[in-house]
C-alpha cells in the first residue's frame, strides 16, 4: 500500500509508508502540521486506489484540562477565591497573615 498526502494549502506532497500491525495497516501521521490535506491510497502493481480529504486542527493537550468544575466546591467549609490579578493575591495573603499575627 502507498499513501500520498498533499497539504492543499502549501501544495507540498509526501509519501507515507504503511506498516502491518496486528492484521491492520497503519501509517504514522503524528508529525504532520495542522492544515487541510488530500490523500490517495494505492496498491502496488494493481489498478486500485481510494482518495479523500481530511483536516488536522491545532490541538494542545494542556487546553484539555484548563477548566474546573466549580460546583463541587460549594459543599466544602473552605473559602474559594478566584484571583483576578497577582496584586489581589498578594493583598489577600498580607491581610490573612495579619489576622494571624504573622505580618512582616
C-alpha positions in Angstrom: 0.0 0.0 0.0 1.1 3.5 -0.7 -0.2 6.7 0.9 0.4 10.0 -0.9 -0.5 13.1 1.2 -0.8 16.6 -0.1 -1.2 19.7 2.0 -3.7 21.6 0.0 -2.6 24.9 1.4 1.2 24.6 0.8 0.9 22.1 -2.1 3.6 20.0 -0.5 3.2 16.3 -1.2 4.8 13.3 0.6 4.6 9.6 0.5 4.0 8.0 3.9 4.8 4.3 4.4 2.3 1.8 5.9 3.3 -0.9 8.3 1.3 -4.0 9.2 0.4 -4.0 12.9 -2.0 -6.7 14.3 -3.5 -7.6 11.0 -4.1 -3.9 10.1 -2.2 -1.4 8.1 -1.1 1.7 9.9 0.6 5.0 8.9 2.2 7.4 11.3 0.8 10.9 10.8 1.8 12.4 14.2 4.3 14.8 12.7 2.0 16.4 10.1 1.4 20.1 10.8 -2.1 21.5 11.0 -3.8 22.0 7.7 -6.1 20.6 5.0 -4.9 17.5 3.3 -5.9 15.4 0.3 -4.8 11.8 0.1 -4.6 8.8 -2.2 -4.1 5.3 -1.1 -3.0 2.9 -3.9 -1.9 -0.8 -4.2 1.4 -1.6 -5.9 1.0 -3.3 -9.3 -2.8 -3.0 -9.2 -5.3 -0.5 -10.6 -6.8 0.1 -7.1 -6.9 3.4 -5.3 -9.0 5.5 -3.0 -8.8 9.2 -2.4 -10.2 11.6 0.1 -9.6 14.7 2.2 -9.1 15.4 5.9 -8.2 18.3 8.2 -5.7 18.4 11.0 -6.5 21.1 13.6 -4.2 22.7 16.0 -4.5 20.9 19.4 -2.7 21.5 22.6 -3.1 18.8 25.3 -2.8 21.5 28.0 -6.0 23.1 26.9 -8.0 20.0 27.6 -7.6 20.4 31.4 -7.9 24.2 31.9 -11.5 24.4 33.1 -12.5 23.5 36.6 -15.9 22.2 37.8 -16.5 24.8 40.5 -19.9 23.4 41.5 -18.1 20.7 43.6 -16.5 23.4 45.8 -19.8 24.7 47.2 -20.1 21.9 49.7 -16.7 22.5 51.4 -16.1 24.6 54.5 -13.2 26.3 52.8 -13.4 29.7 51.2 -12.9 29.7 47.4 -11.4 32.7 45.7 -10.7 33.3 42.1 -7.9 35.9 42.0 -8.1 38.5 39.2 -4.5 39.6 39.5 -1.3 38.9 41.3 -1.7 42.1 43.3 -5.1 40.9 44.6 -3.5 37.6 45.7 -0.6 39.5 47.5 -3.1 41.8 49.3 -5.2 38.8 50.3 -2.2 37.0 51.7 -0.9 40.0 53.5 -4.2 40.6 55.3 -4.6 36.9 56.0 -1.2 36.8 57.6 -2.0 39.9 59.6 -5.1 38.3 61.1 -2.9 35.5 62.4 -0.2 37.9 63.7 2.3 36.9 61.1 2.5 40.1 59.1 6.0 41.4 58.5 
